[in-house]
Amino acid sequence: MADFLDKKKIRQVFRNVQKHQHIEMLIRQFSSNKEDIRLTALNQVDLSNCRNVLEMGCAFGAFTEALKGRLHREATITGMDIIAEYEPFFLEACKRAGYQGTFSSAGVHLIKKYPPASFDLVICSFALYFFVDMIPEISRILQKDGTFITITHDQCNMQELITITRNTLEEYQLLMNNQLLPIEVIIRQFSAENGEKMLSPFFGHIRKFDFKNSLIFQPWDIYFFMDYYQFKSAFFLAGTRAHKKNIVDKLLHKLQDIGAETSGITMCKDDAIFICSQPLESKDLL
């Protein structure tokens, strides 16, 4: 199941940029917590002296756009992603933020080619679980007084959808005993629960902030919820043989029935913010 972390499969989910933006809008619209988690994260730090900034897994630059007015006025932001289609959207986000921007679709492993202490600030939202092996490199490319800010999911995130999917797959005998869904594998790579443990060997100071949230869909909003699930469906179904029996349609009908029979659907959307400083040099790790 871990093969879902393969770049080609990730591209298949995210390359429709407009659809990705639409889902981002739905999340904000139906969130019980109306704060922007990226602004919540940035409000914890003074970034006014940051000139060289890197956003890893930048997508269309939502985190970069949130940096408006927070960096040195001559700051430059580099965006990295494996999906080339994001480039014009990311560069527009840089313009709206008021900073110069560059974009690379070569993927985040490109940071291995950067010299030590290349950046004042590295940011990454809802993507580090795709490349946790880069944490040592992130520490290496940060200035001594630099900051790494990353946002990730709590392991309760989307558990309601996970349960519905699991029960349906088991009903049709499409899931092996104790088999994890792809979304569970991905979240467990780097989550609110294990994030600090994974970061602590490479940063001398780590602050964690829990961000409690739920997605609440009323019965008349169920089609928006179904739209959300369709976008996410590959994260739930890859590697489960579900495609062979049109299980997506069965799941969507089940979600529709649940929404009609109850007062709506509430889904956990808890996340966490990690703010890391004091990057440890290799000699400090010995």
For each residue, the residues with C-beta under 8 A, 3 or more apart:
1: 4 179 180 181 182 185 238 239
2: 5 185
3: 6 9 239
4: 1 9 182 185 186 234 235 238 239
5: 2 9 10 130 185 186 189
6: 3 9 10
7: 10 11 82 107
8: 11 12
9: 3 4 5 6 12 13 234 238
10: 5 6 7 13 14 82 130
11: 7 8 14 15 82 83
12: 8 9 15 234
13: 9 10 231 234 235
14: 10 11 17 20 59 83
15: 11 12 83 85
16: 19 20
17: 14 20 21 59 60 83 85 86 89
18: 21 22
19: 16 22 23 231
20: 14 16 17 23 24 59 60 231
21: 17 18 24 25 60 89
22: 18 19 25 26 227
23: 19 20 26 27 227 228 231 232
24: 20 21 27 28 62
25: 21 22 28 29
26: 22 23 29 30 224 227 228
27: 23 24 30 31 215 228 269
28: 24 25 31 34 36
29: 25 26 224
30: 26 27 215 216 217 221 224 225
31: 27 28 34 213 214 215 216 269
32: 213 214 215 216
33: 211 212 213 214 269
34: 28 31
35: 39 40 211
36: 28 39 40 66
37: 40 41 125 151 211 213 271 273
38: 41 42 62 63 66 125 151
39: 35 36 42 43 66
40: 35 36 37 43 44 209 211 273
41: 37 38 44 149 151 209 273 275
42: 38 39 45 47 66 67 70 149
43: 39 40
44: 40 41 207 209 273 275
45: 42 147 149 275
46: 49
47: 42 50 67 70 71 120 121 147
48: 70 71 72
49: 46 72 120
50: 47 53 70 71 72 75 120 121 147
51: 71 72 74 75 76 120
52: 75 76 78 118 119 120 121
53: 50 64 67 71 75 76 77 78 99 119 120 121 122 123
54: 77 78 80 111 118 119 121 122 123 141
55: 58 61 63 64 77 78 79 80 90 122 123 124
56: 80 108 111 122 123 124 127 128 131 134 138
57: 80 81 108 124 125 126 127 128 130 131
58: 55 61 63 64 79 80 81 86 90 103
59: 14 17 20 62 81 83 86 89 90 127
60: 17 20 21 86 89 90 93
61: 55 58 64 65 79 86 89 90 91 92 93 94 97 101
62: 24 38 59 65 66 93 125
63: 38 55 58 66 67 123 124 125 151
64: 53 55 58 61 67 77 79 90 93 94 97 99 101 123
65: 61 62 68 93 96 97
66: 36 38 39 42 62 63 97
67: 42 47 53 63 64 70 71 75 77 97 99 123
68: 65 96 97 98
69: 98
70: 42 47 48 50 67
71: 47 48 50 51 53 67 75 77 99 121
72: 48 49 50 51 75
73: 98
74: 51
75: 50 51 52 53 67 71 72 99 100
76: 51 52 53 99 100 101 102
77: 53 54 55 64 67 71 94 97 99 100 101 102
78: 52 53 54 55 101 102 103 104
79: 55 58 61 64 86 87 90 91 94 101 102 103 104
80: 54 55 56 57 58 103 104 106 107 108 110 111
81: 57 58 59 86 90 103 104 105 107
82: 7 10 11 105 106 107 108
83: 11 14 15 17 59 86 105
84: 87 105
85: 15 17 89
86: 17 58 59 60 61 79 81 83 89 90 103 105
87: 79 84 90 91 103 105
88: 91 92
89: 17 21 59 60 61 85 86 92 93
90: 55 58 59 60 61 64 79 81 86 87 93 94 101 103
91: 61 79 87 88 94 95 101 103
92: 61 88 89 95 96
93: 60 61 62 64 65 89 90 96 97 101
94: 61 64 77 79 90 91 97 99 100 101
95: 91 92 98 101
96: 65 68 92 93
97: 61 64 65 66 67 68 77 93 94
98: 68 69 73 95
99: 53 64 67 71 75 76 77 94
100: 75 76 77 94
101: 61 64 76 77 78 79 90 91 93 94 95
102: 76 77 78 79
103: 58 78 79 80 81 86 87 90 91
104: 78 79 80 81 107 110
105: 81 82 83 84 86 87
106: 80 82 109 110
107: 7 80 81 82 104 110
108: 56 57 80 82 111 131 134
109: 106 112 131 134
110: 80 104 106 107 113 114
111: 54 56 80 108 114 134 137 138 141
112: 109 137
113: 110
114: 110 111 118 119 141
115: 118 141
116: 140 141
117: 141 142 143 144 146
118: 52 54 114 115 141
119: 52 53 54 114 122 141 142 143 146
120: 47 49 50 51 52 53 142 143 145 146 147
121: 47 50 52 53 54 71 146 147 148 149
122: 53 54 55 56 119 138 141 142 146 147 148 149
123: 53 54 55 56 63 64 67 148 149 150
124: 55 56 57 63 127 128 148 149 150 151
125: 37 38 57 62 63 150 151
126: 57 151 152 153 271
127: 56 57 59 124 130 131
128: 56 57 124 131 132 134 135 150 152 190
129: 132 152 153 186 187 188 189 190 191
130: 5 10 57 127 186 189
131: 56 57 108 109 127 128 134
132: 128 129 135 189 190 198
133: 136
134: 56 108 109 111 128 131 137 138
135: 128 132 138 139 198 199 202
136: 133 139 140 202
137: 111 112 134 140 141
138: 56 111 122 134 135 141 142 148 202 279
139: 135 136 142 148 202 203 279 280
140: 116 136 137 279 282
141: 54 111 114 115 116 117 118 119 122 137 138
142: 117 119 120 122 138 139 146 147 148 279
143: 117 119 120 146 279
144: 117 278 279
145: 120 277
146: 117 119 120 121 122 142 143 277 279
147: 45 47 50 120 121 122 142 275 276 277
148: 121 122 123 124 138 139 142 203 274 275 276 277 279
149: 41 42 45 121 122 123 124 273 274 275 276
150: 123 124 125 128 190 195 273 274 276
151: 37 38 41 63 124 125 126 211 271 272 273 274
152: 126 128 129 187 190 191 192 195 271 272 274
153: 126 129 157 158 187 191 192 270 271 272
154: 157 191 192 193 210 268 270 271 272
155: 159 187 188 191 192 193
156: 159 268 270
157: 153 154 187 268 269 270 271
158: 153 161 162 183 232 267 268 269
159: 155 156 162 163 267 268
160: 163 164 265 266 267 268
161: 158 164 165 229 232 236 267
162: 158 159 165 166 181 183 184 236
163: 159 160 166 167
164: 160 161 167 168 251 254 255 258
165: 161 162 168 169 181 236 237 251
166: 162 163 169 170 175 181
167: 163 164 170 171
168: 164 165 171 172 247 250 251 254
169: 165 166 172 174 175 237 240 242 247
170: 166 167 173 174 175
171: 167 168
172: 168 169 245 247 250
173: 170
174: 169 170 240 241 242 244 245 247
175: 166 169 170 179 240
176: 179
177:
178:
179: 1 175 176 240
180: 1 184 185 188
181: 1 162 165 166 184 185 235 236 237 240
182: 1 4 185 186 234 235 236 237 238 239
183: 158 162 186 187 232 235 236
184: 162 180 181 187 188
185: 1 2 4 5 180 181 182 188 189
186: 4 5 129 130 182 183 189 235
187: 129 152 153 155 157 183 184 191
188: 129 155 180 184 185 191 194
189: 5 129 130 132 185 186
190: 128 129 132 150 152 194 195 198
191: 129 152 153 154 155 187 188 194 195 272
192: 152 153 154 155 195 208 210 270 271 272
193: 154 155
194: 188 190 191 197 198
195: 150 152 190 191 192 198 199 208 272 274
196: 199 200 206 208 274
197: 194 200
198: 132 135 190 194 195 201
199: 135 195 196 202 203 206 274 276
200: 196 197 203 206
201: 198 280 285
202: 135 136 138 139 199 276 279 280 285
203: 139 148 199 200 206 276 277 278 279 280
204: 277 278 279 280 284
205: 276 277 278
206: 196 199 200 203 274 275 276 277
207: 44 274 275 276
208: 192 195 196 272 273 274 275
209: 40 41 44 272 273 275
210: 154 192 270 272
211: 33 35 37 40 151 270 271 272 273
212: 33 270
213: 31 32 33 37 269 270 271
214: 31 32 33 266 267 268 269
215: 27 30 31 32 225 228 265 266 267 269
216: 30 31 32 264 265 266 267
217: 30 221 222 224 225 259 264 265 266 267
218: 221 263 264
219: 222 259 260 262 263 264
220:
221: 30 217 218 224 225 259 264
222: 217 219 225 226 255 256 259 260 264 265
223: 226 227
224: 26 29 30 217 221 227 228
225: 30 215 217 221 222 228 229 255 259 265
226: 222 223 229 230 252 255 256
227: 22 23 26 223 224 230 231
228: 23 26 27 215 224 225 231 232
229: 161 225 226 232 233 236 251 252 255
230: 226 227 233 248 252
231: 13 19 20 23 227 228
232: 23 158 161 183 228 229 235 236
233: 229 230 236 237 248 251
234: 4 9 12 13 182 237 238
235: 4 13 181 182 183 186 232 238
236: 161 162 165 181 182 183 229 232 233
237: 165 169 181 182 233 234 240 242 243 247 248
238: 1 4 9 182 234 235
239: 1 3 4 182
240: 169 174 175 179 181 237 247
241: 174 244 245
242: 169 174 237 245 247 248
243: 237 246 247 248
244: 174 241
245: 172 174 241 242 250
246: 243 249 250
247: 168 169 172 174 237 240 242 243 250 251
248: 230 233 237 242 243 251 252
249: 246 252 253
250: 168 172 245 246 247 253 254
251: 164 165 168 229 233 247 248 254 255
252: 226 229 230 248 249 255 256
253: 249 250 256 257
254: 164 168 250 251 257 258
255: 164 222 225 226 229 251 252 258 259 265
256: 222 226 252 253 259 260
257: 253 254 260 261
258: 164 254 255 261 262 265
259: 217 219 221 222 225 255 256 262 264 265
260: 219 222 256 257
261: 257 258
262: 219 258 259 265
263: 218 219
264: 216 217 218 219 221 222 259
265: 160 215 216 217 222 225 255 258 259 262
266: 160 214 215 216 217
267: 158 159 160 161 214 215 216 217
268: 154 156 157 158 159 160 214
269: 27 31 33 157 158 213 214 215
270: 153 154 156 157 192 210 211 212 213
271: 37 126 151 152 153 154 157 192 211 213
272: 151 152 153 154 191 192 195 208 209 210 211
273: 37 40 41 44 149 150 151 208 209 211
274: 148 149 150 151 152 195 196 199 206 207 208
275: 41 44 45 147 148 149 206 207 208 209
276: 147 148 149 150 199 202 203 205 206 207 279
277: 145 146 147 148 203 204 205 206
278: 144 203 204 205
279: 138 139 140 142 143 144 146 148 202 203 204 276
280: 139 201 202 203 204 284 285
281: 284 285
282: 140 285 286
283: 286
284: 204 280 281
285: 201 202 280 281 282
286: 282 283
